[in-house]
Amino acid sequence: MHKNKLAIFIVSALLVPTAYAACDPEEVGYVASFKAKAGTEIEFEQALSLLAQTVQTVEQGVILYAPYKGDDGRYFMMERYENETARAAHGKAPEVAALFPTLAPYLATAPDVQPVSAVCR
């Protein structure tokens, strides 16, 4: 790399803030993990995506409700809520509650849902 280009790159890297989620000590969430039955991944992904879209549409206080795919039929739902009240309300809206059972036929094991809190230092 030419010296001038390197200098510009270094200066711009120093001026651009690090990308990270803003930290609010009130923020809470869940990390849910799922194991899909072999051969049902497409159907499970469709059901999980519909759930995520519905949660983000109807629930208040949701910062993030995003499905992720891992290896070997593993899936994860990353959930962030503004506060404990929003987290406690999760799943209570009729539109959302109706979608949880649609995941069951595609699950190899029970979901593992772990509550988490923001680490702010």
N, C-alpha and C positions, 0 to 999 in steps of 0.2 A: 504494500500500500504506500502511496506517495506520502511524504512527510506532512504536507498541508492537509491532505484528506484525513490522515491519522489524527492530526491535531483537531480538526473540525469534529471528527467522530468522538474523540475523548471529551471535548468541551460539551458537545450536545448530549452525550451520555450523562454527564454530570448535572446538566440543567434539567433533564427530564426526570420528574419524580418517579420513584419506584411504584410500580403497579401493585396495589394490595387493597384488600377490603378495608373500608373505614371501620374502626373498632369502637363499638358502643357497649359498655358493660351491661346494659339492659338486654342486649341481643342474646337470644337463645335459639336452639335448634334441635334437630334430630339428624342422625345419620342412620338410614335404614338400609339393610342389605337383604338381598333376595337371591335365591337359587332357583332358576327356571328349570322345569323338566326338559330333558333333551327332546328336541324336535318341536318345542312350543315357543321358541325364542321370538319369532316374528309376532305371534299373537300376544305374547306377554309384553313385548315392546309397545304394541299398539294400545293395550290396556293401560300400561304404565304412562304412556304419553298423554292419553286422554285424561287420566287422573291428574297429571301435572298441569295440564292446560286448565282443567276445571278448578283446581285449587287456586291457581293464580288469578282466575277470573272472579271467583265468588268469595274467597276468604279475605278478611281484612288483616293487615299487619304482616303479610307474607313478603319477605324480602327476596327469597329465592326458594324455589321448589323445582329442582332439576334432576332428571334421571340420567344416570351414567352407566355405561356398560363396562364390565371388567372381563376377565378371562373365564373360560370354562362355565359359561351360563350364569355368571355372577352379575348382579345388577345392584346399583346403589342409588338411593334418593338422598340428595343433599338438600337439607331444609334449613332455612334461616327465617326467624321471626323477629319482629321488632322488640317483643318482650314476652314474658311468661303468659300474660293474658292471651296474646295471639296464639302462642303455642298450645295452650290449653283448649282454645276454641277449635283447633285444627281437627277436621274430620266430622264436625258436628253439623255442618250445613247438609241438608238432605241430598243435594246434588253430589256432594263428595262422599257422604256415607254410602250412597247407593253404588259407588264405583269400587269400593274396597273389595267386596265379594267377587267382583269380576276378575280379580287377580288370582284367586284361589285355585282355579282349575289348572293353572300353569306353574304352580309352585311345587318344587321338589321337597322343600322343607319350610317350616314356619319362618316368617320374616324375623330378622333380628333388628330391633329398633332401639337405638341408644340415644338418650337425651344428651345434649352437649351445650356448653356455654362458651361465650366469647372469651378469649384470653387477651386482656388489654393491659399492656405494661407501658 
